[in-house]
């Protein structure tokens, strides 16, 4: 499934990162702890969090997550 398909099926809104809509989503990871994501999230996962600050996108990019 792609990020775009997840967005459409859940009726979500994209705020940034439209260039990543074709990324494949292998699974998901839910956490609000940045250190946990840095330590345990694998590439290809979609990160679900309530956090909204700039470091979210930096860590998602660093870990090669499908979406954050």
C-alpha positions, 0 to 999 in steps of 0.5 A: 500500500502507498502513503497516498492510498492510506491517506485516501482510505482514512480521509487524511490531510497532507500538510507537507511532503507531497513528493512522498505520496508514492512511498510504500508502507510496509507497516506502522509504528505508533509512538510519541517518544522520539528516542523510541522511534530512533531506536526501534522503527524500521525503514518503510514504516508509517509513523503515527504520533501526536507530536507536531514539532519540526524534529518529527520530519527530520527523524522520519527522514533519518530513519527512512520511514514512509511517512511521519 
